[in-house]
Amino acid sequence: MAERIITVGSTHGLHARPAKLFVEAVGASGAKVSLAKEGGRSVDAGSILGVISLGIDHGDKIVLTTDAPNGEAVLDDLAVILTTDHDA
């Protein structure tokens, strides 16, 4: 299983626009990915409602996990989206 702990880069957190970009990327990857705030509950990263329900703010540490065969590459790509400030 591949796992990444990532610090959210968007100034206003993972609100609708960056969450949509992230969820679309998860879907495009074809991998089943889970997302959680560090120490919190886990949601399906392919669900926009699940992602937004976590209330992820700028600077929050989040955990991505997948057991996809290409999991390391998938998480690398998703990390780029999450660390980018989409509010700049």
C-alpha positions, 0 to 999 in steps of 0.5 A: 500500500502506498501512502503520502502525508501532504500539507495542503497548499491552497490558501483557502484550503480544499474548497470547491474548485481545488477539490473538483480538480483533485477528485477529477484527477483521482477519477482519471487515475483509475485508482481507488484512493482514500483521503483523511485529515491526519488522525481523522476519518477516511473518505473515498478521494473520488467523492467530491462530497466526501472530500469537501466534508472533511473541511480541509484548510490551508496547511492541514496535513492530509493522508492519501493511501492507495493499494493500486499497482501504480500507487506511488506514481498516482500519489505523486501526481495527486500530491502536486495538485494538493500542494499547489496554491489554486487560490493564487 
